[in-house]
Structure formats: C-alpha cells, structure tokens
Amino acid sequence: MTAAAKPNYEIRIEDFPQRVRVLFNGVPVADSARTKVLIEGRLPPAYYFPRADVRMDLLRATAHRTYCPFRGNASHFTVTAGSRSAENSAWSYETPYDEAGAIKGYVAFYAERMDAISIEADTHAPPAALPAPATANPLLGWLMRQAPAATSARDLVEQFAHGMPGRQGYPQRHGVGEEAHHPSGIRPLATAQRGGDHDLGLAGPARKHRGESRQ
C-alpha cells in the first residue's frame, strides 16, 4: 500500500547504530544497537526496535488500533514487568505503507509510560542523539504522540492534566492537521546527561513525579 501524497511533510527512517535501551519497573524491556530512528517533521525522533531485541514475553497484544496516514494501521501492546503494567504503551506497524516498510514489525514505546528510554554515549564519537528542535510545540507533540493512545476520556484528560502544567510560557494557538491523529513513539523530550547515557526523559513536573515514584 502507498500513503497519500502530503506536500511539505517529510518522514525519514534511518539506521541508528548507538545502543538504545527501554527500562520499565527496573527491567530492560528493549536493548538494541540496531534500531531505526523515524524523523517526522518538527517532532522529536521515534526509535523502533527489532523484535529480536525486545522482551516480547513482557508484551501482550491488545485490541487497540490507531491509524497514521503516512505509515498505516498500528497495533498496540501492554507492557508488564513484575507487579507493574503500562497499557497500550508500545506499538508496531505489521503491514505499513510502502514508504514505512523499513519499520515493518519493529516495536516502539511511549516514553512517558516507560521508566526511561536512553541512548548510550558513543565513546569513540560525539553523541548522535537527535533532540527535539527548538520550534517543536509541546501541545502539538502531545496531540500527535500521546493522545491517540488514550483508552478513555478520563485517561485522555488525566494525560493532559499531568503533562501540560508547569511548561514554561503560555499556550499559543497552533493549527493541528490530519497528521495529528496517529501514534508515535516519543513525545517532546529533554536530553539530560546521566552517567554514560543520554537519558531521554520528560521535561517539567511530569519527569519529576515519575522519578520520585521510582525511589
């Protein structure tokens, strides 16, 4: 299948050779140096993992589906590690459009539902992390990245209330096109140095709250 033409909207999928790890409840859910990074418009990058590098035994397929006009239909998974579960916190394109064929069957994760998604620093070269551009709008990013994964109206409101307060500046008016109605892996991220890794965490009070809950 082929995605409909969309002028002035660019999606790139590239190999990402640095090690990327996903942690949930202290368990490495995914750990790979063979991810694909998807770069889409002004949004932060999304990292897709080959299933061989994902603890698929910790993922349970759900009936939740979302649609992207550029990649196709996405199936979702609930991640469970120990006593904790994160509903519909990972997704995959089983039969993507031709333009997204490089990520067919790969798995990506919602960063705000995991404990951490980090990129290990390359000791032989400068870090190749791809931070969110300065022009990225947090509200638009939230609508495009997180809102489609909400399982109910209450869940949607709670996500919005938890993620939006505390952001610097005041809300601005932004147009949201049809491309906003699809899942993607990582909401606007703040890159922070932590040991030898570049931790891709949430900015603002949402990050603080999540960190406190792990202590």
Backbone bond lengths (Angstrom), bond angles and torsions (degrees), N, CA, C in turn:
res aa  C-N    CA-C-N  psi(-1)  N-CA   C-N-CA  omega(-1)  CA-C   N-CA-C  phi
1 M - - - 1.458 - - 1.517 109.96 -
2 T 1.300 116.29 156.10 1.459 121.22 -177.67 1.517 109.74 -124.81
3 A 1.326 116.36 136.28 1.460 120.70 178.21 1.514 110.48 -70.73
4 A 1.325 116.08 149.98 1.458 120.94 177.35 1.520 109.68 -65.86
5 A 1.326 115.79 145.53 1.465 120.43 -179.98 1.521 109.73 -62.24
6 K 1.316 115.03 138.67 1.465 120.48 -179.81 1.520 108.17 -138.14
7 P 1.331 118.57 94.67 1.466 120.75 -178.45 1.522 111.53 -58.91
8 N 1.314 115.96 145.32 1.465 122.94 174.15 1.528 113.20 62.85
9 Y 1.314 117.27 25.62 1.470 120.34 176.18 1.519 107.79 -132.87
10 E 1.306 115.36 117.79 1.468 120.08 -172.27 1.518 111.43 -113.58
11 I 1.330 115.64 135.25 1.449 122.72 171.66 1.527 107.80 -126.59
12 R 1.328 115.63 128.81 1.462 120.42 176.89 1.518 108.73 -123.96
13 I 1.328 116.52 140.73 1.456 122.70 175.73 1.516 107.29 -122.82
14 E 1.328 116.09 121.35 1.453 121.20 -175.72 1.528 110.79 -131.10
15 D 1.333 115.96 154.72 1.461 120.27 172.20 1.520 109.12 -68.67
16 F 1.331 116.89 140.88 1.462 121.33 178.37 1.524 107.73 -124.71
17 P 1.338 118.26 105.06 1.466 121.49 -169.94 1.523 115.65 -79.12
18 Q 1.324 118.17 -13.96 1.461 118.83 -179.43 1.528 111.20 -77.79
19 R 1.311 114.99 155.51 1.457 120.56 -177.95 1.524 110.56 -73.27
20 V 1.320 116.67 127.23 1.453 122.97 177.82 1.528 107.41 -119.67
21 R 1.327 116.34 133.88 1.463 121.07 -177.27 1.523 110.87 -127.67
22 V 1.321 114.94 145.34 1.467 122.28 175.48 1.520 107.54 -120.53
23 L 1.342 116.56 125.63 1.464 121.56 179.41 1.519 110.01 -116.72
24 F 1.337 115.42 138.53 1.456 120.82 175.87 1.525 108.51 -144.46
25 N 1.320 115.21 122.84 1.463 122.02 -178.02 1.529 110.77 55.54
26 G 1.332 116.12 36.66 1.458 121.48 178.33 1.514 114.58 79.30
27 V 1.329 117.43 2.77 1.463 121.73 -176.96 1.531 109.27 -107.45
28 P 1.351 118.44 132.73 1.469 120.48 174.69 1.523 110.13 -73.60
29 V 1.325 116.15 101.49 1.467 121.45 -178.06 1.527 110.91 -75.57
30 A 1.329 116.17 -33.99 1.463 121.61 178.07 1.520 108.24 -146.10
31 D 1.331 115.65 142.81 1.470 121.11 -178.24 1.520 107.13 -153.73
32 S 1.329 116.65 111.30 1.467 118.54 -172.77 1.520 112.72 -152.03
33 A 1.326 114.87 147.59 1.464 122.17 169.76 1.526 108.85 -111.33
34 R 1.345 115.75 21.31 1.465 120.97 -177.20 1.521 111.24 -130.31
35 T 1.317 116.86 29.43 1.455 118.58 -178.30 1.524 111.13 -73.97
36 K 1.310 114.56 163.99 1.461 122.91 169.09 1.524 106.58 -107.89
37 V 1.309 116.68 135.15 1.458 119.84 176.57 1.519 107.90 -106.09
38 L 1.330 115.45 129.19 1.455 121.43 179.90 1.522 107.83 -105.14
39 I 1.313 115.48 121.53 1.462 121.93 -179.04 1.520 107.33 -111.29
40 E 1.315 115.86 121.67 1.457 121.35 -170.88 1.521 110.85 -132.14
41 G 1.323 115.99 111.21 1.459 120.40 176.69 1.514 111.94 52.07
42 R 1.334 116.24 -130.60 1.464 122.47 -179.74 1.523 113.10 -91.96
43 L 1.326 116.37 1.53 1.460 119.70 -175.67 1.527 111.70 -77.38
44 P 1.324 117.09 155.59 1.464 120.54 174.58 1.524 109.61 -63.88
45 P 1.323 117.71 160.67 1.462 120.28 -178.04 1.519 112.22 -70.34
46 A 1.329 115.73 152.91 1.461 122.06 174.64 1.525 107.51 -117.45
47 Y 1.335 116.76 136.62 1.462 121.84 -176.30 1.521 110.35 -106.25
48 Y 1.321 115.93 125.66 1.463 123.28 -178.77 1.522 109.12 -110.30
49 F 1.343 115.32 129.26 1.461 122.01 -174.38 1.528 111.17 -104.61
50 P 1.339 117.62 137.72 1.467 118.42 170.98 1.523 109.14 -65.23
51 R 1.310 116.80 143.77 1.468 119.91 -174.79 1.523 112.91 -61.94
52 A 1.314 116.68 -26.17 1.466 119.66 178.24 1.512 111.59 -63.50
53 D 1.342 117.50 -21.07 1.465 122.27 -178.89 1.526 112.04 -105.88
54 V 1.317 116.80 14.57 1.469 122.42 179.16 1.528 108.86 -118.66
55 R 1.315 115.99 139.38 1.469 120.18 175.05 1.529 108.25 -75.35
56 M 1.334 115.52 80.00 1.447 120.05 -176.96 1.528 111.98 -64.44
57 D 1.337 117.00 -20.14 1.468 119.47 177.00 1.526 111.73 -68.64
58 L 1.341 116.71 -15.23 1.466 120.87 178.35 1.522 111.71 -95.21
59 L 1.327 116.70 -5.37 1.461 121.81 -177.80 1.529 110.30 -106.29
60 R 1.314 115.72 135.16 1.464 121.15 176.86 1.524 108.74 -122.00
61 A 1.333 116.67 123.03 1.458 121.66 -179.64 1.522 110.10 -64.18
62 T 1.324 116.76 139.79 1.460 122.22 177.50 1.530 109.36 -118.09
63 A 1.308 116.12 175.96 1.459 121.17 179.45 1.525 112.38 -85.50
64 H 1.332 116.59 -2.42 1.471 120.48 -176.62 1.528 110.16 -69.60
65 R 1.321 116.80 132.61 1.457 122.99 178.78 1.524 109.69 -133.55
66 T 1.307 115.75 144.94 1.462 121.10 173.09 1.520 108.04 -134.79
67 Y 1.326 115.36 161.48 1.460 120.18 -175.65 1.522 111.04 -125.05
68 C 1.308 115.96 136.21 1.467 122.80 174.85 1.524 107.86 -120.40
69 P 1.330 118.53 128.04 1.467 120.36 -178.96 1.521 113.40 -67.80
70 F 1.335 117.73 -9.19 1.457 120.68 -179.18 1.523 113.17 -108.35
71 R 1.347 116.79 -18.87 1.460 119.38 -177.90 1.524 113.65 -123.25
72 G 1.312 118.13 -25.19 1.445 120.87 178.53 1.520 112.11 113.09
73 N 1.330 116.45 -152.04 1.463 122.44 -177.65 1.522 110.69 -90.95
74 A 1.320 116.09 134.45 1.458 121.43 179.98 1.521 110.35 -110.49
75 S 1.323 115.90 133.28 1.455 121.79 171.56 1.519 108.45 -94.31
76 H 1.334 117.54 155.65 1.458 121.51 -173.90 1.521 112.22 -123.94
77 F 1.341 114.25 161.85 1.456 121.70 -177.92 1.529 109.87 -135.38
78 T 1.313 115.79 145.41 1.452 121.83 169.48 1.528 107.97 -95.42
79 V 1.333 116.54 131.91 1.460 122.00 -179.63 1.522 108.63 -98.93
80 T 1.338 116.82 129.56 1.452 122.43 178.15 1.522 110.00 -128.32
81 A 1.332 115.76 127.02 1.467 121.34 176.44 1.517 107.08 -138.30
82 G 1.322 116.08 115.65 1.458 119.52 -176.89 1.511 111.01 63.80
83 S 1.329 116.44 -127.89 1.464 121.55 -176.84 1.521 113.32 -90.62
84 R 1.338 117.92 0.23 1.461 121.00 -176.37 1.519 111.73 -109.85
85 S 1.324 115.15 144.48 1.458 122.05 175.61 1.517 109.34 -133.98
86 A 1.317 116.37 146.54 1.463 122.59 176.05 1.525 107.00 -126.71
87 E 1.324 115.26 107.59 1.463 120.85 -173.05 1.525 111.51 -71.30
88 N 1.314 115.69 134.81 1.472 122.67 176.67 1.528 111.59 48.80
89 S 1.317 116.12 44.95 1.466 121.04 -175.64 1.522 113.30 -98.30
90 A 1.314 117.44 0.15 1.469 121.52 175.91 1.522 107.93 -138.51
91 W 1.324 116.07 155.19 1.463 118.90 179.09 1.521 110.62 -146.77
92 S 1.329 114.54 166.21 1.461 120.97 -178.34 1.522 109.23 -153.93
93 Y 1.330 115.46 146.95 1.458 121.02 174.41 1.522 108.02 -101.32
94 E 1.334 115.68 105.90 1.463 120.54 -177.38 1.527 111.39 -76.07
95 T 1.307 116.40 -39.29 1.469 121.51 179.73 1.529 108.50 -132.87
96 P 1.320 117.48 71.78 1.467 120.47 -176.29 1.519 112.09 -72.78
97 Y 1.310 115.36 167.13 1.456 120.57 171.63 1.531 109.07 -62.52
98 D 1.320 115.66 160.53 1.463 120.51 -177.16 1.526 111.95 -54.89
99 E 1.329 116.45 -39.67 1.464 120.39 -177.38 1.532 112.59 -64.25
100 A 1.315 117.60 -20.83 1.465 121.62 -179.63 1.526 111.53 -111.53
101 G 1.306 117.12 20.19 1.458 120.97 -177.54 1.516 113.98 -58.61
102 A 1.330 117.82 -24.92 1.471 121.38 -177.53 1.525 112.08 -66.63
103 I 1.326 118.44 -21.47 1.473 120.16 -179.28 1.528 111.79 -106.94
104 K 1.308 117.57 14.40 1.463 120.81 179.37 1.532 110.62 -57.05
105 G 1.317 116.13 124.00 1.452 121.19 178.56 1.516 115.21 78.59
106 Y 1.330 118.34 -8.08 1.464 120.99 177.64 1.532 109.09 -72.52
107 V 1.331 116.16 161.64 1.457 121.51 -177.11 1.525 109.79 -120.88
108 A 1.324 116.55 134.67 1.466 122.24 175.83 1.530 108.66 -123.64
109 F 1.343 115.60 161.41 1.457 121.21 -173.12 1.527 110.57 -128.61
110 Y 1.341 115.51 145.29 1.461 120.34 171.54 1.531 107.78 -77.02
111 A 1.308 116.56 117.74 1.467 121.20 -174.42 1.522 112.55 -59.93
112 E 1.334 117.24 -38.81 1.454 119.93 -175.29 1.529 112.17 -71.80
113 R 1.322 117.77 -12.14 1.468 120.42 179.11 1.528 112.48 -100.50
114 M 1.324 115.88 -7.55 1.457 121.37 174.58 1.530 109.09 -100.65
115 D 1.325 117.46 166.71 1.465 119.88 175.89 1.519 110.57 -74.12
116 A 1.325 116.63 -37.81 1.465 120.06 -179.01 1.517 109.92 -164.75
117 I 1.327 115.30 144.67 1.461 122.90 166.40 1.517 105.08 -125.38
118 S 1.327 116.57 117.58 1.460 119.18 -172.64 1.519 111.44 -129.70
119 I 1.327 114.62 153.92 1.455 122.22 177.21 1.517 107.70 -113.51
120 E 1.318 116.45 123.58 1.461 120.68 -179.63 1.522 109.85 -74.04
121 A 1.320 116.41 133.21 1.458 120.82 -179.59 1.521 110.34 -66.15
122 D 1.319 115.86 139.13 1.461 121.81 176.42 1.521 107.85 -82.66
123 T 1.328 117.69 119.87 1.467 120.73 -176.59 1.522 112.14 -74.60
124 H 1.326 117.31 -11.11 1.461 120.30 -177.09 1.529 112.81 -109.15
125 A 1.312 116.54 -0.63 1.454 119.46 -178.18 1.521 108.83 -155.83
126 P 1.333 118.02 159.78 1.465 120.13 177.05 1.518 110.21 -60.10
127 P 1.333 118.44 148.31 1.465 121.12 178.69 1.520 111.24 -55.12
128 A 1.325 115.89 138.92 1.457 121.35 -177.92 1.520 111.98 -105.82
129 A 1.331 116.81 22.13 1.456 119.47 179.31 1.523 109.76 -61.30
130 L 1.295 116.08 146.28 1.448 121.63 -178.36 1.520 109.10 -110.67
131 P 1.328 119.08 92.48 1.467 120.94 -176.33 1.522 111.55 -73.30
132 A 1.307 115.28 163.04 1.461 119.99 176.34 1.515 109.46 -64.87
133 P 1.328 118.34 136.91 1.459 120.32 178.05 1.518 110.82 -64.95
134 A 1.328 115.19 155.73 1.462 120.17 -176.73 1.518 111.94 -63.05
135 T 1.351 116.14 -23.42 1.458 119.46 -177.66 1.516 112.52 -84.05
136 A 1.324 118.26 -5.46 1.460 120.51 -177.79 1.521 110.34 -63.04
137 N 1.311 116.32 135.54 1.455 122.32 -178.54 1.523 108.95 -99.36
138 P 1.340 120.08 119.24 1.466 121.22 -177.24 1.523 113.75 -57.54
139 L 1.339 116.88 -39.49 1.457 119.29 -179.33 1.521 111.14 -66.43
140 L 1.323 116.30 -44.50 1.467 120.02 177.80 1.519 110.26 -63.35
141 G 1.345 115.87 -42.13 1.456 119.20 178.06 1.519 111.49 -60.56
142 W 1.335 116.39 -40.92 1.469 120.39 179.38 1.530 110.65 -63.25
143 L 1.326 116.43 -43.29 1.457 120.22 179.97 1.527 111.96 -63.14
144 M 1.341 116.00 -38.16 1.454 119.86 -176.26 1.518 112.76 -83.14
145 R 1.339 116.54 -30.83 1.450 119.54 -172.52 1.523 113.44 -97.79
146 Q 1.330 118.27 -41.44 1.445 120.87 -169.61 1.520 114.50 -107.52
147 A 1.333 115.99 -42.38 1.457 119.53 -172.61 1.529 113.55 -51.51
148 P 1.352 119.44 -40.73 1.469 118.60 -178.20 1.528 113.55 -63.23
149 A 1.325 117.96 -19.55 1.464 119.97 -177.22 1.525 112.88 -86.57
150 A 1.329 117.28 -6.16 1.462 120.03 -179.28 1.524 109.58 -62.61
151 T 1.315 116.08 135.27 1.461 120.73 -177.06 1.526 113.05 -93.45
152 S 1.331 116.42 -9.86 1.459 120.51 179.26 1.522 108.66 -160.62
153 A 1.351 115.33 169.06 1.466 119.17 177.69 1.521 110.35 -62.68
154 R 1.331 117.23 -38.60 1.460 120.59 179.04 1.522 110.46 -63.31
155 D 1.340 116.64 -42.94 1.460 120.96 179.18 1.524 110.42 -61.95
156 L 1.326 116.82 -40.96 1.462 121.31 179.71 1.524 110.80 -62.33
157 V 1.332 116.26 -45.92 1.473 120.63 -179.66 1.523 110.56 -64.81
158 E 1.336 117.63 -41.59 1.461 120.65 -179.18 1.523 110.76 -65.71
159 Q 1.339 117.52 -40.83 1.462 120.28 176.96 1.523 110.92 -60.58
160 F 1.332 115.89 -44.81 1.463 120.10 -179.08 1.522 110.67 -63.36
161 A 1.353 115.95 -46.43 1.467 120.31 -177.62 1.520 111.49 -64.92
162 H 1.341 116.65 -33.24 1.464 120.28 -177.71 1.519 112.11 -78.52
163 G 1.322 116.84 -32.85 1.456 119.51 -172.93 1.509 115.76 -94.32
164 M 1.336 118.56 -26.76 1.454 120.08 -173.07 1.522 115.10 -87.11
165 P 1.337 121.23 -40.36 1.468 119.35 -177.05 1.518 111.52 -60.83
166 G 1.333 115.24 148.35 1.454 118.88 175.74 1.510 113.75 89.74
167 R 1.328 118.33 -7.36 1.452 119.62 177.01 1.520 108.65 -69.85
168 Q 1.305 116.56 144.56 1.451 120.08 -179.81 1.519 109.71 -72.82
169 G 1.315 115.55 146.87 1.447 120.02 178.15 1.517 111.36 86.63
170 Y 1.326 115.50 -178.15 1.451 121.66 -178.02 1.520 109.12 -113.14
171 P 1.336 116.84 154.24 1.465 119.60 178.94 1.515 110.93 -58.00
172 Q 1.309 115.16 143.75 1.439 121.03 176.96 1.515 108.65 -121.72
173 R 1.322 116.43 159.95 1.448 119.68 177.66 1.514 108.96 -82.67
174 H 1.309 116.40 129.91 1.449 121.57 179.63 1.528 108.79 -137.20
175 G 1.310 116.11 138.70 1.449 119.61 174.61 1.517 110.16 -77.55
176 V 1.325 116.56 140.22 1.455 121.58 178.12 1.518 107.58 -122.67
177 G 1.325 117.74 114.93 1.453 122.44 -178.05 1.506 111.80 -88.15
178 E 1.330 116.26 -172.91 1.456 120.24 -176.79 1.513 111.79 -64.72
179 E 1.337 117.77 -21.50 1.449 118.64 -179.14 1.528 112.58 -68.34
180 A 1.353 116.56 -8.67 1.454 118.41 -179.77 1.516 112.10 -75.13
181 H 1.320 118.00 -14.65 1.449 119.93 -171.42 1.527 111.44 -98.27
182 H 1.294 116.60 61.59 1.455 120.96 176.37 1.507 108.79 -157.67
183 P 1.329 117.52 160.68 1.461 119.91 -179.53 1.501 110.79 -82.93
184 S 1.286 115.79 157.00 1.444 120.09 168.80 1.493 106.75 -156.68
185 G 1.301 115.70 166.95 1.439 117.13 -161.82 1.475 118.16 -81.23
186 I 1.286 119.87 -38.85 1.446 118.12 -168.75 1.512 109.58 -132.31
187 R 1.309 114.70 125.58 1.453 119.98 177.43 1.523 109.33 -74.69
188 P 1.363 118.90 173.28 1.461 118.90 178.23 1.516 110.72 -49.43
189 L 1.328 116.04 128.99 1.456 121.23 -172.75 1.513 110.86 -118.80
190 A 1.304 115.29 154.23 1.453 120.98 171.74 1.516 106.69 -110.35
191 T 1.317 117.90 126.21 1.448 120.89 -179.50 1.515 108.87 -88.65
192 A 1.327 116.76 124.92 1.458 121.58 -177.56 1.510 109.68 -131.20
193 Q 1.320 116.04 139.56 1.459 120.91 178.44 1.519 110.13 -75.94
194 R 1.337 116.22 129.61 1.438 119.92 176.20 1.522 107.59 -145.31
195 G 1.308 116.66 103.34 1.464 120.48 -176.40 1.512 109.01 64.12
196 G 1.341 116.76 -130.91 1.455 120.88 179.97 1.507 112.22 -93.47
197 D 1.325 118.76 4.62 1.443 121.61 -177.40 1.514 110.79 -109.74
198 H 1.329 114.13 159.57 1.459 120.73 169.96 1.505 105.31 -106.70
199 D 1.326 116.44 104.73 1.451 121.39 -173.90 1.516 109.36 -79.52
200 L 1.337 117.09 127.16 1.442 121.36 177.87 1.518 107.70 -95.94
201 G 1.351 116.38 91.05 1.457 120.07 -174.61 1.505 111.07 -115.17
202 L 1.311 115.25 178.03 1.443 120.52 178.85 1.516 110.55 -82.80
203 A 1.323 115.42 147.86 1.453 119.73 175.73 1.515 109.07 -89.87
204 G 1.330 117.19 161.63 1.450 121.26 172.67 1.513 113.10 77.01
205 P 1.338 116.58 -165.76 1.462 121.46 -173.83 1.511 113.60 -65.45
206 A 1.340 117.91 -24.15 1.467 118.85 178.48 1.508 110.29 -62.19
207 R 1.332 117.54 -39.65 1.458 122.73 177.96 1.522 110.08 -65.06
208 K 1.348 115.81 -43.78 1.455 119.53 -177.99 1.513 110.85 -63.38
209 H 1.329 115.42 -45.01 1.459 119.87 -178.38 1.513 110.76 -61.46
210 R 1.326 116.53 -43.30 1.447 119.77 -178.40 1.505 111.29 -65.69
211 G 1.331 115.95 -39.35 1.463 119.09 179.52 1.507 111.73 -63.80
212 E 1.364 116.62 -40.20 1.459 119.83 -178.82 1.523 111.56 -65.61
213 S 1.340 115.63 -32.56 1.449 118.11 -176.65 1.509 111.73 -70.50
214 R 1.331 118.55 -17.98 1.456 121.00 -178.65 1.520 111.45 -89.76
215 Q 1.310 117.79 -12.06 1.457 119.81 -176.28 1.519 111.36 -79.98
